[in-house]
Amino acid sequence: MSETLILEFLSQNLVFLLAAFLLFLVVFKGVQIVPQSEQFVVERFGRLRSVLGPGINFIVPFLDIVRHKISILERQLPNASQDAITKDNVLVQVETSVFYRITNPEKTVYRIRDVDAAIATTVAGIVRAEIGKMDLDDVQANRAQLINTIQSSVEQAVDDWGIEVTRAEILDVNLDQATRDAMLQQLNAERARRAQVTEAEGQKRAVELAADAELYAAEQSAKARRIEADAEAYATGVVARAIADNGLEAAQYQVALKQVESLNTLGSGPSSQTVIVPAQALEAFGNAFNMLRGKS
C-alpha cells in the first residue's frame, strides 16, 4: 500500500521534483565559497574567465568551471645546496632557502608549470653569478648585502610568474677541506704575527720605561748635586765672610775644626782598633783646642 502511494506521488509530482533538483544543482554549481587562504581560477570554454577571491562568489553554472584552486599562503622551498666559484677561484658550497607567495594566480597557472622547480633553478643561477663577482672574504663579511642582492634579482626574475619572493636566506657557506686547511694555516700565521708584534711592542715599552726611569734618576741626581753645590757655595760664602770680618784667625780656626772632626770620624769607625796619628795632626789637634778655648 505504501509503495503504491509513493509511486502515485512521484508520478503526480515528477515535474516539481525535477525542477527542485535542477534548482538545487544550479545553486550548487553557481555559488562558490572561497576560503581566506585561497583563490579560484575560473574558466569558460577553456579560457580564463575570472579569479575568485575569498568569500561568496557567483558564477554561471555549467558554463563557468573552477579549474584551479591556488593557495596564497607563504611557502618555503626545500633547502637547496649549490656549488659556486668565487672571484679568487675558491670553490664553495652555498646552502640557500627561499620563501615566496603567489600574488597573481592567473600568471602562475598559465605561465609556469612547476613553480618550486623554476624558482629553485633561478635561485641557483643567481647565487652562482653573484658569488662569482666576490672574493671569499667578501662573501663571508658581506652576507647580508649578498642576501639582499639575491632576493632582488630573484624578484625581478619571477615577476612574470605572479610570484612575490618574501625572503631569501643563505644558511651556510661551506668550503672544501683543502681550502679550510689553507685558511687555518693563514689564521695561525696571523695569530703568530700578532703575538710577535705584541711582544715587540711590550719590549719597546719596557725600554722606553727604563729610559724614562734612568732619565728621572739622572734628573734627581742632578738636582741633588745642585742642592749640594748650593749648600757648599753658601757655606763657603759664610766662611769667606767670617774671614773677611775676623781675619786669618777665623780661617785657622775652621781648618783646625775640620782636622778635629776628621780625627773623630776616623776613630769612631767600627773596624778601627788602633789609630796612628801623625805628630803634625796632634799638633793641629792641640792648636784647635787652644783656639776653641780662645773662642769660648
Helices and strands as residue ranges (DSSP letters): H 2-12, H 14-30, E 31-34, E 38-44, E 47-52, E 55-58, E 64-71, E 75-76, E 80-85, E 91-102, H 105-111, H 115-131, H 136-141, H 143-158, G 159-161, E 163-175, H 177-246, H 248-267, H 279-295
